[in-house]
Amino acid sequence: MPRVARRLVDGGTYHILNRGNGRQRVFHKDADYAAFLGMLSQMVERYSIDLYAYCLMPNHFHLVVKAGRADDLSNGMRWFTTTHVRRYHMHYKTSGHLWQGRYKSFAVEDDDHLLTVVRYVEGNPVRAGLVKSATSWIWSSHQGRFSSENIGKIDGDGSSPGEEKGLQLATLPIALPADWAMYVVSDAELEKMK
């Protein structure tokens, strides 16, 4: 039975995610995260995709992207996921399904909905209990928004891992709240701080 075609539109913004097959861990060490970001950087450049936010977790990833043409996003994600899986299998000498299936994509409006989605994506490591502050998780776009803090240094140069791989975030079509670092913390964490 053929797959149902994705409903992507030109100029659409999407929250994209995928999880390791059987919820297995996909990123085992810093080099795995860094390689993924390097390939992500290549995809956004090759396929003219705007990257608004990302978060890599041990067993899944989130992206918030916009592509001028729907075909660019579809072709870019096909290249990206295939290239990543091949790299993973070659490196770990494995085979079979790495991801639980095709990536999921959800349309996002370029208004407060976008802020909510970016907040959700960048707040993932805090909700998962991996870090106390989103700025402490170096495998997310959140830290790059606060580069002056230089929390996640790689090679001691003060850059975030995404910056080292040439990964640049596109300017959001809506302004972030001035207190974005606190805004990303979940409501439950904010209640604990009172």
Backbone as a chain_set.jsonl record, in Angstrom:
{"seq": "MPRVARRLVDGGTYHILNRGNGRQRVFHKDADYAAFLGMLSQMVERYSIDLYAYCLMPNHFHLVVKAGRADDLSNGMRWFTTTHVRRYHMHYKTSGHLWQGRYKSFAVEDDDHLLTVVRYVEGNPVRAGLVKSATSWIWSSHQGRFSSENIGKIDGDGSSPGEEKGLQLATLPIALPADWAMYVVSDAELEKMK", "coords": {"N": [[0.839, -1.169, 0.0], [0.671, 2.185, -0.902], [2.362, 5.054, 0.515], [0.779, 7.784, 2.206], [0.726, 10.956, 0.791], [2.627, 13.755, 1.965], [1.31, 16.746, 3.37], [2.509, 19.386, 2.548], [3.164, 22.834, 2.148], [4.147, 25.507, -0.037], [6.28, 27.895, 1.397], [5.54, 27.246, 3.952], [5.681, 26.778, 7.539], [7.075, 24.411, 9.734], [6.956, 22.023, 12.396], [9.119, 19.558, 12.934], [9.766, 16.202, 13.715], [11.348, 13.224, 14.939], [11.736, 9.957, 16.299], [13.91, 7.574, 17.827], [13.905, 4.184, 16.69], [11.79, 2.022, 18.404], [12.128, 3.604, 20.573], [14.817, 3.72, 20.997], [18.137, 4.785, 21.871], [19.738, 7.243, 19.951], [21.72, 9.1, 19.756], [24.811, 8.708, 21.034], [27.144, 9.788, 21.93], [29.05, 12.881, 22.146], [30.144, 13.334, 19.593], [28.282, 12.15, 17.897], [26.035, 13.823, 18.127], [27.218, 16.175, 17.158], [27.89, 15.436, 14.507], [25.344, 15.066, 13.441], [24.358, 17.703, 13.607], [26.128, 18.885, 11.818], [25.329, 17.703, 9.393], [22.73, 18.673, 9.342], [23.231, 21.388, 9.007], [24.305, 21.331, 6.413], [22.015, 20.49, 5.024], [20.16, 22.665, 5.388], [21.478, 24.622, 4.012], [21.873, 23.549, 1.383], [19.25, 23.136, 0.498], [17.89, 25.488, 0.819], [16.506, 26.128, 3.27], [14.965, 27.612, 6.045], [16.036, 27.561, 9.305], [14.553, 27.66, 12.317], [14.549, 26.706, 14.94], [15.953, 24.063, 16.963], [16.355, 20.9, 18.605], [18.229, 18.379, 19.925], [17.819, 15.299, 21.334], [18.652, 12.482, 23.435], [17.273, 10.247, 22.26], [15.705, 11.266, 20.218], [14.76, 13.91, 17.872], [13.991, 17.392, 17.317], [12.892, 19.828, 15.015], [12.325, 23.135, 13.868], [11.254, 24.557, 11.074], [11.293, 26.415, 7.949], [10.456, 26.465, 4.57], [10.865, 27.844, 1.375], [9.861, 26.53, -0.836], [7.783, 23.703, -0.906], [8.717, 21.295, -1.964], [11.474, 21.564, -1.586], [11.765, 21.234, 1.172], [10.778, 18.619, 1.525], [12.551, 17.122, -0.154], [14.962, 17.868, 1.021], [14.736, 16.857, 3.671], [14.551, 14.147, 3.065], [17.11, 13.657, 1.951], [18.658, 14.374, 4.196], [17.828, 12.629, 6.369], [18.381, 10.122, 5.257], [21.144, 10.323, 4.763], [22.072, 10.672, 7.375], [21.306, 8.218, 8.598], [22.829, 6.387, 7.114], [25.421, 7.221, 7.81], [25.363, 6.662, 10.564], [24.984, 3.831, 10.606], [27.324, 3.021, 9.289], [29.283, 3.982, 11.025], [28.657, 2.715, 13.507], [28.527, 0.11, 12.734], [26.099, -1.256, 12.204], [22.761, -2.265, 11.228], [19.487, -1.987, 9.728], [16.382, -0.494, 10.904], [16.701, 2.765, 12.051], [15.217, 4.984, 12.822], [11.851, 5.404, 14.05], [10.08, 5.548, 11.989], [8.854, 7.384, 9.138], [9.702, 10.842, 9.353], [7.785, 13.071, 11.394], [5.646, 15.789, 10.609], [4.34, 18.905, 11.458], [2.198, 21.52, 10.777], [2.848, 24.964, 11.425], [1.74, 28.053, 12.563], [2.807, 31.378, 11.744], [2.86, 33.049, 14.121], [1.882, 33.674, 17.487], [1.65, 30.964, 17.907], [3.948, 29.876, 16.753], [5.896, 30.786, 18.576], [5.11, 29.313, 20.803], [5.636, 26.697, 19.924], [8.434, 26.798, 19.454], [9.253, 27.358, 22.047], [8.435, 24.976, 23.287], [10.082, 23.108, 21.914], [12.733, 24.011, 22.546], [12.642, 23.791, 25.279], [12.632, 21.104, 25.855], [14.892, 19.518, 26.961], [14.892, 20.321, 29.64], [12.352, 19.575, 30.594], [12.677, 16.841, 30.326], [14.413, 16.318, 32.312], [17.15, 16.387, 31.935], [18.756, 18.612, 32.178], [18.901, 21.55, 34.277], [18.431, 24.046, 33.309], [17.508, 25.374, 30.161], [19.495, 26.676, 28.759], [21.721, 25.288, 29.414], [21.835, 23.003, 27.903], [23.639, 21.898, 25.329], [22.958, 20.951, 22.831], [20.927, 22.235, 21.462], [19.019, 24.869, 19.947], [18.461, 26.86, 21.705], [20.54, 27.645, 23.443], [22.273, 28.909, 21.648], [20.957, 31.254, 21.16], [21.699, 32.765, 23.237], [24.423, 33.434, 23.112], [26.314, 35.019, 24.375], [26.532, 34.033, 26.89], [28.048, 31.768, 26.647], [27.854, 29.006, 27.411], [27.988, 26.255, 26.533], [30.748, 25.22, 25.608], [32.753, 24.197, 22.898], [35.773, 22.842, 22.04], [36.786, 24.935, 23.463], [36.34, 27.502, 22.385], [34.197, 29.115, 22.818], [32.001, 28.985, 21.176], [28.786, 27.724, 20.201], [27.866, 24.258, 19.618], [26.345, 24.084, 17.237], [27.025, 26.466, 15.922], [29.711, 25.982, 15.426], [29.565, 24.055, 13.464], [28.692, 25.534, 11.365], [26.042, 26.098, 11.432], [23.385, 28.15, 11.184], [20.86, 30.04, 12.714], [17.755, 31.074, 11.395], [16.168, 34.279, 11.216], [13.427, 34.742, 13.257], [9.991, 35.178, 12.281], [8.523, 36.555, 14.088], [8.832, 38.473, 17.028], [10.84, 37.442, 19.778], [9.958, 37.124, 23.237], [11.367, 39.464, 25.592], [12.396, 38.254, 27.856], [13.197, 35.636, 27.108], [14.802, 33.43, 27.92], [13.792, 32.773, 30.467], [11.181, 32.367, 29.729], [11.212, 30.022, 28.294], [11.489, 28.062, 30.193], [9.453, 25.632, 31.677], [5.994, 26.026, 32.723], [5.526, 24.64, 35.108], [8.095, 24.525, 36.229], [8.504, 27.26, 36.609], [6.606, 27.759, 38.597], [7.769, 26.368, 40.726], [9.907, 28.015, 41.24], [8.89, 30.205, 42.511]], "CA": [[0.0, 0.0, 0.0], [1.521, 3.369, -0.981], [2.274, 6.02, 1.61], [-0.018, 8.987, 1.985], [1.608, 12.101, 0.526], [2.636, 14.796, 2.986], [0.617, 17.979, 2.998], [3.416, 20.508, 2.735], [2.842, 23.941, 1.25], [5.222, 26.469, -0.256], [6.336, 28.946, 2.409], [5.0, 26.766, 5.231], [6.558, 26.552, 8.69], [6.757, 23.084, 10.257], [7.641, 21.374, 13.511], [9.484, 18.23, 12.446], [10.378, 15.386, 14.756], [11.415, 11.783, 14.785], [12.211, 9.258, 17.487], [14.61, 6.332, 17.558], [13.061, 2.999, 16.589], [11.628, 1.399, 19.715], [12.618, 4.616, 21.522], [16.236, 3.476, 21.251], [19.041, 5.929, 21.869], [20.31, 7.486, 18.631], [22.934, 9.878, 19.995], [25.511, 8.024, 22.117], [28.287, 10.591, 22.382], [29.062, 14.227, 21.582], [30.434, 13.291, 18.155], [27.035, 11.822, 17.19], [25.26, 15.062, 18.072], [27.924, 17.12, 16.291], [27.744, 14.975, 13.121], [23.955, 15.352, 13.073], [24.274, 19.144, 13.37], [26.852, 19.156, 10.58], [24.46, 17.323, 8.278], [21.614, 19.613, 9.361], [23.757, 22.608, 8.405], [24.375, 21.095, 4.971], [20.659, 20.437, 4.475], [19.526, 23.981, 5.305], [22.171, 25.383, 2.968], [21.612, 22.953, 0.066], [17.842, 23.161, 0.115], [17.335, 26.817, 1.129], [15.534, 25.975, 4.347], [15.21, 28.436, 7.222], [15.98, 26.809, 10.555], [14.17, 28.558, 13.406], [14.888, 26.102, 16.235], [16.221, 22.628, 16.956], [16.78, 20.287, 19.856], [18.594, 16.974, 19.796], [17.709, 14.579, 22.595], [19.331, 11.191, 23.24], [16.576, 9.295, 21.4], [14.863, 11.908, 19.205], [15.12, 15.281, 17.515], [12.95, 18.346, 16.926], [13.304, 20.943, 14.171], [11.29, 24.072, 13.441], [11.825, 25.007, 9.806], [10.439, 26.996, 6.913], [11.058, 26.347, 3.237], [10.138, 28.598, 0.358], [9.146, 25.55, -1.659], [7.499, 22.462, -0.189], [9.608, 20.259, -2.491], [12.789, 21.71, -0.967], [11.705, 20.626, 2.501], [10.627, 17.178, 1.345], [13.809, 16.587, -0.677], [16.0, 18.1, 2.025], [14.589, 15.892, 4.764], [14.887, 12.818, 2.536], [18.574, 13.595, 1.9], [19.173, 14.485, 5.555], [17.617, 11.425, 7.169], [19.108, 9.019, 4.622], [22.575, 10.532, 5.005], [22.337, 10.417, 8.791], [21.204, 6.78, 8.878], [24.01, 5.728, 6.521], [26.573, 7.55, 8.651], [25.192, 5.939, 11.82], [25.246, 2.405, 10.381], [28.737, 2.844, 8.961], [30.059, 4.252, 12.242], [28.393, 1.729, 14.557], [28.508, -1.214, 12.113], [24.771, -1.798, 12.46], [21.849, -2.209, 10.081], [18.085, -1.975, 10.122], [15.709, 0.787, 11.102], [17.21, 3.619, 13.12], [14.095, 5.817, 13.253], [10.611, 4.633, 14.176], [9.349, 5.652, 10.736], [9.074, 8.681, 8.508], [9.601, 11.958, 10.291], [6.47, 13.701, 11.502], [5.679, 17.232, 10.353], [3.124, 19.582, 11.874], [2.172, 22.917, 10.331], [2.928, 25.951, 12.5], [1.416, 29.412, 12.134], [3.877, 32.341, 12.04], [2.362, 34.003, 15.109], [2.167, 33.152, 18.829], [1.782, 29.504, 17.797], [5.368, 29.621, 16.5], [6.605, 30.957, 19.854], [4.769, 28.17, 21.655], [6.35, 25.519, 19.423], [9.867, 26.988, 19.722], [9.385, 27.198, 23.504], [8.331, 23.54, 23.549], [11.277, 22.443, 21.383], [13.934, 24.386, 23.297], [12.476, 23.398, 26.674], [12.628, 19.65, 25.976], [15.866, 18.928, 27.889], [14.498, 20.635, 31.02], [11.221, 18.705, 30.918], [13.168, 15.463, 30.4], [15.271, 16.198, 33.489], [18.559, 16.275, 31.554], [19.414, 19.828, 32.67], [17.999, 22.415, 35.051], [18.169, 25.231, 32.497], [17.639, 25.089, 28.724], [20.761, 27.213, 28.267], [22.78, 24.325, 29.734], [21.818, 21.894, 26.935], [24.366, 22.429, 24.174], [22.466, 20.389, 21.573], [19.675, 22.921, 21.191], [19.155, 26.246, 19.455], [18.239, 27.808, 22.798], [21.804, 28.193, 23.923], [22.804, 29.806, 20.632], [20.288, 32.55, 21.27], [22.342, 33.466, 24.344], [25.844, 33.125, 22.912], [27.161, 35.774, 25.293], [26.728, 33.241, 28.099], [29.086, 30.782, 26.327], [27.717, 27.884, 28.335], [28.41, 24.974, 25.97], [31.927, 25.436, 24.774], [33.391, 23.074, 22.216], [37.147, 23.243, 21.728], [37.142, 26.107, 24.249], [36.307, 28.765, 21.647], [33.024, 29.88, 23.195], [30.889, 28.852, 20.233], [27.911, 26.58, 20.453], [28.131, 23.209, 18.637], [25.718, 24.415, 15.957], [27.822, 27.501, 15.266], [30.949, 25.372, 14.956], [29.256, 23.321, 12.242], [28.174, 26.459, 10.372], [24.586, 26.098, 11.531], [22.883, 29.475, 11.532], [19.414, 30.138, 12.864], [17.095, 32.135, 10.636], [15.437, 35.229, 12.042], [12.014, 34.396, 13.407], [9.084, 36.212, 11.751], [7.85, 37.174, 15.235], [9.838, 38.786, 18.046], [10.845, 36.669, 21.016], [9.845, 37.948, 24.444], [12.662, 39.909, 26.108], [12.848, 37.294, 28.864], [13.052, 34.332, 26.465], [15.44, 32.371, 28.715], [12.84, 32.38, 31.501], [9.961, 31.964, 29.04], [11.368, 28.644, 27.836], [11.274, 27.185, 31.333], [8.045, 25.253, 31.704], [5.174, 26.648, 33.753], [5.733, 23.912, 36.364], [9.37, 24.983, 36.803], [8.307, 28.623, 37.083], [5.897, 27.682, 39.866], [8.727, 25.938, 41.753], [10.83, 29.114, 41.522], [8.198, 31.256, 43.298]], "C": [[0.893, 1.244, 0.0], [1.32, 4.292, 0.218], [1.389, 7.189, 1.217], [0.961, 10.153, 1.804], [1.503, 13.113, 1.659], [1.892, 16.018, 2.467], [1.507, 19.158, 3.362], [3.043, 21.586, 1.732], [4.051, 24.855, 1.103], [5.142, 27.556, 0.816], [5.807, 28.528, 3.771], [6.076, 26.601, 6.293], [6.104, 25.257, 9.342], [7.589, 22.728, 11.473], [7.862, 19.941, 13.054], [10.129, 17.468, 13.588], [10.427, 13.935, 14.334], [12.078, 11.196, 16.016], [12.92, 7.984, 17.059], [13.653, 5.147, 17.558], [12.989, 2.306, 17.947], [12.109, 2.297, 20.839], [14.092, 4.413, 21.895], [17.031, 4.775, 21.192], [19.685, 6.028, 20.491], [21.633, 8.234, 18.752], [23.625, 9.311, 21.236], [26.647, 8.846, 22.71], [28.243, 11.944, 21.677], [29.289, 14.221, 20.071], [29.19, 12.939, 17.339], [26.166, 13.064, 17.043], [25.897, 16.04, 17.071], [27.794, 16.728, 14.814], [26.335, 15.277, 12.607], [23.794, 16.839, 12.761], [25.012, 19.54, 12.098], [26.022, 18.831, 9.356], [23.247, 18.253, 8.192], [22.026, 20.93, 8.712], [23.829, 22.477, 6.883], [22.98, 21.105, 4.341], [20.068, 21.839, 4.338], [20.185, 24.838, 4.232], [21.815, 24.861, 1.574], [20.188, 23.176, -0.422], [17.135, 24.466, 0.48], [16.194, 26.746, 2.146], [15.93, 26.903, 5.487], [15.031, 27.572, 8.458], [15.71, 27.801, 11.679], [14.595, 28.012, 14.769], [15.183, 24.621, 16.029], [16.542, 22.178, 18.367], [17.044, 18.816, 19.581], [18.573, 16.364, 21.183], [18.336, 13.203, 22.382], [18.616, 10.239, 22.285], [15.631, 9.937, 20.382], [15.373, 13.305, 18.888], [13.874, 16.074, 17.16], [13.593, 19.413, 16.051], [12.093, 21.842, 13.957], [11.874, 24.771, 12.227], [10.773, 25.661, 8.919], [11.182, 26.871, 5.593], [10.202, 27.133, 2.257], [9.294, 27.68, -0.512], [8.983, 24.261, -0.869], [8.42, 21.336, -0.65], [10.995, 20.343, -1.877], [12.82, 21.047, 0.405], [11.632, 19.108, 2.39], [11.939, 16.538, 0.865], [14.947, 16.743, 0.323], [15.921, 17.101, 3.16], [14.894, 14.473, 4.3], [16.411, 12.655, 2.501], [19.155, 13.523, 3.315], [19.029, 13.189, 6.342], [18.354, 10.22, 6.573], [20.604, 9.123, 4.897], [22.916, 10.229, 6.459], [22.303, 8.927, 9.113], [22.411, 6.039, 8.31], [25.26, 5.976, 7.349], [26.529, 6.741, 9.943], [25.561, 4.467, 11.636], [26.716, 2.136, 10.051], [29.59, 2.987, 10.225], [29.897, 3.152, 13.287], [28.322, 0.293, 14.046], [27.202, -1.952, 12.456], [23.972, -1.795, 11.158], [20.421, -2.178, 10.615], [17.559, -0.57, 10.328], [16.322, 1.533, 12.284], [16.059, 4.44, 13.698], [12.823, 4.989, 13.266], [9.76, 4.681, 12.914], [9.706, 6.962, 10.064], [8.982, 9.768, 9.573], [8.181, 12.501, 10.288], [6.627, 15.192, 11.249], [4.319, 17.83, 10.673], [3.219, 21.044, 11.452], [2.129, 23.84, 11.543], [2.593, 27.313, 11.902], [2.542, 30.354, 12.55], [3.379, 33.446, 12.973], [2.721, 33.453, 16.494], [2.297, 31.635, 18.845], [3.247, 29.122, 17.583], [6.167, 29.758, 17.794], [6.342, 29.779, 20.787], [5.542, 26.928, 21.236], [7.847, 25.641, 19.705], [10.135, 26.825, 21.219], [9.365, 25.721, 23.876], [9.614, 22.814, 23.122], [12.497, 22.746, 22.251], [13.842, 24.008, 24.778], [12.509, 21.896, 26.911], [13.628, 19.089, 26.977], [15.531, 19.191, 29.36], [13.364, 19.71, 31.443], [11.659, 17.255, 31.066], [14.086, 15.241, 31.603], [16.751, 16.052, 33.161], [19.385, 17.451, 32.07], [18.399, 20.639, 33.471], [17.596, 23.647, 34.266], [18.389, 24.883, 31.026], [18.953, 25.622, 28.16], [21.932, 26.268, 28.56], [22.852, 23.175, 28.738], [22.441, 22.387, 25.639], [23.837, 21.931, 22.836], [21.103, 20.957, 21.203], [19.957, 24.328, 20.689], [19.024, 27.26, 20.579], [19.542, 28.452, 23.257], [22.408, 29.181, 22.932], [22.165, 31.182, 20.658], [20.912, 33.405, 22.369], [23.847, 33.24, 24.295], [26.759, 33.89, 23.849], [27.416, 34.996, 26.581], [27.801, 32.172, 27.906], [29.038, 29.56, 27.237], [28.325, 26.608, 27.753], [29.595, 25.116, 25.05], [32.398, 24.122, 24.169], [34.755, 23.59, 21.783], [37.518, 24.559, 22.408], [37.031, 27.433, 23.539], [35.065, 29.597, 21.943], [31.863, 29.765, 22.236], [30.015, 27.678, 20.638], [28.207, 25.53, 19.38], [27.526, 23.512, 17.269], [26.51, 25.455, 15.198], [29.107, 26.913, 14.699], [30.733, 24.638, 13.641], [28.679, 24.229, 11.161], [26.666, 26.561, 10.376], [24.116, 27.453, 12.036], [21.375, 29.431, 11.654], [18.9, 31.285, 12.022], [16.366, 33.052, 11.621], [13.965, 34.835, 12.071], [11.135, 35.516, 12.861], [8.297, 36.927, 12.85], [8.906, 37.368, 16.321], [9.69, 37.868, 19.261], [10.608, 37.612, 22.192], [11.24, 38.3, 24.972], [13.244, 38.925, 27.119], [12.762, 35.854, 28.348], [13.65, 33.208, 27.29], [14.504, 31.88, 29.81], [11.551, 31.85, 30.884], [10.021, 30.497, 28.626], [11.181, 27.652, 28.979], [9.784, 26.874, 31.407], [7.302, 25.94, 32.842], [5.364, 25.963, 35.105], [7.036, 24.349, 37.033], [9.246, 26.406, 37.327], [7.589, 28.64, 38.421], [6.832, 27.28, 41.003], [9.658, 27.062, 42.157], [10.197, 30.183, 42.402], [8.334, 31.018, 44.775]], "O": [[1.793, 1.342, 0.834], [0.26, 4.31, 0.844], [1.27, 7.532, 0.041], [1.906, 10.308, 2.578], [0.435, 13.308, 2.239], [1.86, 16.278, 1.264], [1.281, 19.838, 4.363], [2.653, 21.289, 0.603], [4.876, 24.962, 2.011], [4.062, 28.073, 1.105], [5.644, 29.368, 4.656], [7.234, 26.319, 5.985], [4.906, 25.016, 9.491], [8.764, 23.08, 11.571], [6.908, 19.2, 12.816], [10.938, 18.017, 14.337], [9.655, 13.481, 13.489], [12.875, 11.851, 16.687], [12.568, 7.383, 16.044], [12.701, 5.113, 18.337], [14.019, 2.036, 18.565], [12.456, 1.825, 21.922], [14.554, 4.861, 22.944], [16.63, 5.737, 20.537], [20.125, 5.024, 19.929], [22.55, 8.031, 17.956], [23.105, 9.413, 22.347], [27.059, 8.626, 23.848], [27.486, 12.129, 20.724], [28.69, 15.019, 19.351], [29.059, 13.387, 16.2], [25.626, 13.33, 15.969], [25.208, 16.647, 16.252], [27.607, 17.596, 13.962], [26.165, 15.696, 11.462], [23.165, 17.199, 11.766], [24.569, 20.434, 11.377], [26.01, 19.592, 8.389], [22.791, 18.581, 7.097], [21.256, 21.519, 7.953], [23.458, 23.398, 6.155], [22.785, 21.659, 3.259], [19.528, 22.175, 3.284], [19.532, 25.681, 3.616], [21.49, 25.645, 0.682], [19.954, 23.381, -1.613], [15.906, 24.533, 0.451], [15.087, 27.232, 1.913], [17.103, 26.973, 5.854], [13.997, 26.928, 8.633], [16.531, 28.674, 11.961], [14.961, 28.783, 15.657], [14.73, 24.007, 15.063], [16.949, 22.974, 19.213], [16.184, 18.102, 19.066], [19.233, 16.857, 22.098], [18.533, 12.8, 21.236], [19.277, 9.491, 21.564], [14.841, 9.237, 19.749], [16.286, 13.817, 19.537], [12.849, 15.519, 16.762], [14.712, 19.851, 16.319], [10.964, 21.359, 13.873], [12.868, 25.49, 12.332], [9.567, 25.494, 9.099], [12.381, 27.138, 5.51], [8.973, 27.089, 2.307], [8.165, 28.007, -0.876], [9.927, 23.785, -0.238], [8.857, 20.517, 0.159], [11.637, 19.314, -1.664], [13.791, 20.375, 0.755], [12.351, 18.397, 3.09], [12.379, 15.531, 1.419], [15.792, 15.859, 0.457], [16.943, 16.552, 3.571], [15.44, 13.678, 5.066], [16.942, 11.645, 2.962], [20.035, 12.708, 3.592], [20.001, 12.702, 6.919], [18.889, 9.393, 7.311], [21.252, 8.129, 5.224], [23.935, 9.599, 6.741], [23.175, 8.426, 9.823], [22.955, 5.153, 8.968], [26.061, 5.068, 7.569], [27.546, 6.195, 10.368], [26.348, 3.917, 12.406], [27.28, 1.134, 10.49], [30.508, 2.199, 10.457], [30.877, 2.707, 13.883], [28.086, -0.635, 14.82], [27.206, -3.091, 12.922], [24.468, -1.367, 10.116], [20.191, -2.328, 11.815], [18.208, 0.414, 9.973], [16.443, 0.987, 13.381], [15.938, 4.577, 14.915], [12.73, 3.98, 12.566], [8.804, 3.915, 12.792], [10.726, 7.577, 10.375], [8.271, 9.623, 10.567], [7.467, 12.398, 9.29], [7.632, 15.789, 11.634], [3.284, 17.335, 10.226], [4.208, 21.718, 11.739], [1.474, 23.552, 12.545], [3.114, 27.677, 10.848], [3.164, 30.153, 13.593], [3.468, 34.63, 12.649], [3.769, 32.826, 16.649], [2.981, 31.08, 19.705], [3.728, 28.152, 18.168], [7.029, 28.926, 18.074], [7.246, 29.308, 21.477], [6.046, 26.189, 22.082], [8.465, 24.675, 20.152], [11.134, 26.221, 21.611], [10.178, 25.265, 24.68], [10.16, 22.008, 23.875], [13.217, 21.829, 22.647], [14.866, 23.917, 25.455], [12.423, 21.454, 28.057], [13.248, 18.244, 27.788], [15.851, 18.376, 30.225], [13.407, 19.126, 32.526], [11.071, 16.512, 31.851], [14.489, 14.112, 31.881], [17.532, 15.636, 34.017], [20.572, 17.303, 32.363], [17.191, 20.434, 33.354], [16.544, 24.233, 34.521], [19.341, 24.181, 30.685], [19.471, 25.077, 27.186], [23.018, 26.44, 28.006], [23.838, 22.438, 28.728], [21.847, 23.199, 24.929], [24.238, 22.451, 21.794], [20.237, 20.246, 20.695], [21.008, 24.903, 20.974], [19.437, 28.409, 20.421], [19.617, 29.668, 23.434], [22.993, 30.185, 23.338], [22.77, 32.162, 20.224], [20.688, 34.614, 22.43], [24.469, 32.898, 25.301], [27.882, 33.451, 24.098], [28.391, 35.257, 27.285], [28.402, 31.715, 28.879], [30.063, 29.132, 27.768], [29.11, 25.944, 28.431], [29.441, 25.13, 23.828], [32.436, 23.085, 24.832], [34.855, 24.678, 21.215], [38.459, 25.23, 21.982], [37.573, 28.424, 24.028], [34.897, 30.676, 21.375], [30.826, 30.391, 22.456], [30.458, 26.761, 21.329], [28.75, 25.874, 18.33], [28.144, 23.219, 16.246], [26.663, 25.359, 13.981], [29.544, 27.299, 13.615], [31.627, 24.605, 12.795], [28.219, 23.734, 10.132], [26.074, 27.06, 9.419], [24.409, 27.851, 13.164], [20.689, 28.86, 10.806], [19.527, 32.341, 11.942], [15.999, 32.635, 12.719], [13.346, 34.622, 11.029], [11.498, 36.687, 12.967], [7.49, 37.81, 12.56], [9.775, 36.516, 16.505], [8.584, 37.564, 19.707], [11.014, 38.773, 22.147], [12.181, 37.521, 24.816], [14.463, 38.786, 27.217], [12.309, 34.961, 29.063], [13.066, 32.127, 27.359], [14.431, 30.676, 30.056], [10.901, 30.977, 31.459], [8.999, 29.811, 28.609], [10.758, 26.519, 28.75], [8.952, 27.761, 31.22], [7.915, 26.384, 33.813], [5.362, 26.63, 36.14], [7.085, 24.525, 38.25], [9.814, 26.734, 38.369], [7.92, 29.446, 39.291], [6.708, 27.788, 42.118], [10.154, 27.08, 43.284], [10.915, 30.994, 42.986], [7.818, 31.798, 45.576]]}, "num_chains": 1, "name": "protein.A"}
